């Protein structure tokens, strides 16, 4: 599908969608709690639908309301040869693999797009440690074996999703466990979000400065009601549009949120008014890079987006696809191994953009279009369904 945009600043009011990251965690925890929980203020993105389906496959009973779930959870249990379809959701895959190991059964995960190309090495190392067998094809991976309590060593600089996956599973084991990080933790905001949800559901974990996590075994998730917060990573698109001249009243954000992407507020202040080039360390906030790169094109001077190597293993190689998209707009941008260098201020021109089936590339390109001088066509625009199904509807209402 193509989205054709006639450039203009955006004006009006928008309510940002619920946090996809918090929703994943709340749905999983509710599905592990023995009793009835509710998760409200949900948006039915493709990724959240994948997690709901996965938890049903692991034994939870889930009833869907208009924008909420009623969940009667259970300890993970399934039959041999269960298939869990993760679609294109890296969170679903990485969060659910350790829970599948808890069953001791043969479980196959399937996926689409680049999902099975994304790194799983930390989990493969655990398979060797616990004698869990696995076989992998282009679009499936099958595990058989059981997770054991013990000490697990994980790199902190690949993805916090591996840490979250183990934090969900290890409390369910009889034995106590420890997670030791072998490198500095990145995306600690996402770890905080996991620990917050676990705490709400009665699971006790001790965090030793994001270097060691002590997990008592034989714990039980207790039912809880969660209302999902508005998503700062999605609000970032509108906040950056405002910094470039749009006038959007953004509703639905929680001022005291622990979401790491709340950092967007400080970064926009760092750019100043008028916008000036700056250096941004994105090791903790990789999802903000596409729209921050757009904002940097409108800042006087040079902006350096650093510590961004993990973006190469997202839905697309985001360092490459951001560079491609902004180059088509006419921006001066350099792609480095783990960084982007953007020279501004540069006028942006109308162009045709390939989203590469990456929702954040499509949405960032739409924000770039607000300051372009000609028509912008975004190909593959339906990819926004992965995280923000109403994006084009909301965008159109603001562009009237």
Secondary structure, DSSP 8 states (H G I E B T S, - for coil): -EEEE-----EEEEE--B-HHHHHHHHHHHHHBSSEEEEES----HHHHHHHHHHHHTT-EEEE-SSEEEEE--S----TTEEEE-TT-HHHHHHHHHHHHHHTS-EEEE--TTGGGS--HHHHHHHHHHT-EEEE-SSEEEEES----SEEEE-SSS-HHHHHHHHHHHTTSSS-EEEEESS--S-HHHHHHHHHHHHHTT--EEEETTTEEEE-SS--B---EEE--B-HHHHHHHHHHHHTT-EEEEE---TT---GGGGHHHHHHHHTTTTB--EEE-TT-GGGHHHHHHHHHTSBEEEEEES-GGGGGSSS-HHHHHHHHHHHHT-EEEE-SS-EEEEE---B--EEEE-TT-HHHHHHHHHHHTTBSS-EEEETGGGGGGT-TTHHHHHHHH--
